[in-house]
Structure formats: structure tokens, C-alpha cells
Amino acid sequence: MDLATRSLAISLACAGALVACDRDRTVELVPATGQRTTVTAARVVTNASAVTQITEARCTREFACNNVGPGRRYSNRDVCADHITTDSTDDFTTSDCPRGIDQKRLEGCLSAIKNESCESPLETLERIAACRTGALCLAAPTPVP
């Protein structure tokens, strides 16, 4: 198996299985139709894993901002996690992100959540540009003319 074929197999396996892949390679596919497609193997996480990571980051922020506890926005961390998981699951369905979430972009989102000021209430994730569905979902391969 030559290097290009091996790289393609690794790229497709990583994207298809929605698992983390340490290789960031770009491969150009030329199927029988003659239309060329560029495939980049990104590190991919499942939608469910992204929701878990986002929930953890948001509840950590809510706790740091003193929004968790008796008489506060969330009575305890479990209530926070339940509420945010429900919201985030609705944002990252498999129909919205069928190929999964790009790990590097997710890391940017998690960093933005962590750095969000307590003065700015984080009612919805859409308020942070780096965390919007369109910014996090792994894009389809780009056709090359």
C-alpha cells in the first residue's frame, strides 16, 4: 500500500469512526467520476463528547461566577449539568453535525467559555461565536475543481 492510499485509509477511518486522530494530513481524492475532493483528517470528537465537555466548562464557569448554590441560578452542580446538557444536546444533534465536532475548534470554544466574564450572563452558547454549531461542526470534504 503506497503512502497516499495509506493516508486516505487513515483519514477515512478517523472521520468515519468519529474518533480522535493524531494525523493532520490532506489527501486529494480522484474517484472514478473524475471530480477531485480534498480530505483533511481532523481530530474529531462525537457530538455527545462535545456536549459533555461544554457542560463541564459551562458549569465550572457558573460555579466560579457564584451562580451555583442555594438561592442562586442553579441550586447545585448536578442541576447545572442537567440544564446545560439539555440545552447543549439540542444544539449539537447528529442531524446538525453529522460528521462530528472538530476537536481544535472545540478547544477554542472551551477556552472562550472559561474566559467569559462573569459580568456577561451566558444564557445561550450561541452568544459565543467560537461555540456556535456552524463553527464547531466538522465540514464536509471540499470539492476541488
N, C-alpha and C positions, 0 to 999 in steps of 0.2 A: 504494500500500500504506500503510495507516494505521500509526500508531506501535505500537499493540497487536499487530497482525499481524506487523510487523517484529520486535518484541521476542520474540514467540513463535517466529518462524523462527530468530532468533539463538540463543535458549535451546535449542531442539531440536537445532539444528546442533551446538552446543557439547556437549551431553550425548550426542548420538548418535555423534559422531565421537570422543569422548573426547580432546579437545584442550583446551589452556588457553584460557580465555575471560576477557577483562578486564571483562566486564559482570556485575554482580551485580544482576540485576533479578528481580522477582517478577511472574509473569503468571498470571492466573486463566483457566483453560480451561473452556469450557462446550461439550462435544461434543453431538452430536445426542441422546444419552441423557438429557441434562439434568443429569447429575451433574457438579458443578464440581470442578476439580482445580487446586491451586496448584503452579506450577512455578517453582523458583528456579534461575537459571543460576549454578552454582558453577564455580569454576575446577577443572577435572578433569584428573587425570593417569591414565595407564594403569597397570594393575597391575604390568607389567614395569618401568615407570619408577619406581614407588614402591619396588619391590624393590631396584633399583639404588641409589636414594638412601638407603634404610635400610641396605643393605650398606655403603655408603661411610661413613655415620655410625657404624655399629657398629664397623667395623674401625679407624676413626680413634680411637674411644674405647678399643678394645683396645690399640692402639699406645700411646696416651697413658698407659694404665694398666700399661704394661710387660708386656703379655701376648703380644707378638709378638716372635719371635726364637728362636734355637737354645735348646732345652731349655725353652721356655715353652709356653703353651697352644696357640699357633699358631706353627709354625716360621717362617713368613714371611707377608707381607701377602696374597699370592695364595692361600695355604691358608686364611687367614681369610676372604677374599672368597668362595672356593668353598664353604666350610662355611656361612657365613651366608646366601649366596644360596640354597642348597638349602633351608635352614630357612625363609627368608622367602617363597620361591616357594610352598612348601606352605601358608603362612599366607594368601597373597593370590592364590588361584586365581580364574579368571573365574567359577566357579560360586559362590564365596564373595562376590565383589564384582563382580557382572555389569555394573554401571554405572560402575566405576572407583573411584578414590580421590579424596576431597576434598582439594585442594591445601592449604587453610588448616589442616585437621586434620593433614595430613602434616607441615606445618611445625612444628606443636606437638609431634608425635611426635619429629621430628628434634632439636628443642630439648631435649626430655626425655632423649633418648639422650645428647646432648652433656653435659648437666648431671648425669647419673647418676654417683654416687660410685664410685670405684674399689674402695671397701670392699664394695660390693654387687655380687657377680658377676651378670652379665647373661646367664644361661643361656638364657632364652627371652624373646622380645619381649612375650609375653602378661603378663609381670610388670609392665610399664609400662602403666598404664591408657590413656594417650593413644595407645598404639601397638596396641591390640587391634583385631582385624579389625572388630568392630562399631563402634568409634569412628572408623575411617578410611574405611570403605566409604561411597560416596555412596548415600544413601537414595532410595527410590522417591518419586515425587511424592505429596504428601499430599492425599487426597480432602477436599473441603470440603463439608459438609452443605448 
